[in-house]
Amino acid sequence: MLWFTRAASWAAVINVLATALAFYAPILSDWRNYETWSEAGSPTAIERANRIWKERLATYEEPPMDPSIREELDAFVAKRRAEGGAPTDF
């Protein structure tokens, strides 16, 4: 009977994942019908991407970080910069 309980649990997990994926809202693609898209000014994917990154940058909030970790990171970055840092192509 234990195998049945585990199978039922996996079925529940798979069902939850499938439901979450079925209602995934894409970030860039526009799923409106042609008429609605046309009435909205026929924005291209490039225009939409440009608008989206600007909105996200404007609403960005730095995640909280423990001050001691921030100090360690700042010290590490300062040390690496003093050593010449990682090579870049620019």
HELIX and SHEET records of a PDB file:
HELIX    1   1 LEU A    2  ALA A   22  1                                  21    
HELIX    2   2 TYR A   34  GLU A   39  1                                   6    
HELIX    3   3 ALA A   45  ALA A   58  1                                  14    
HELIX    4   4 PRO A   67  ALA A   82  1                                  16    
END                                                                             
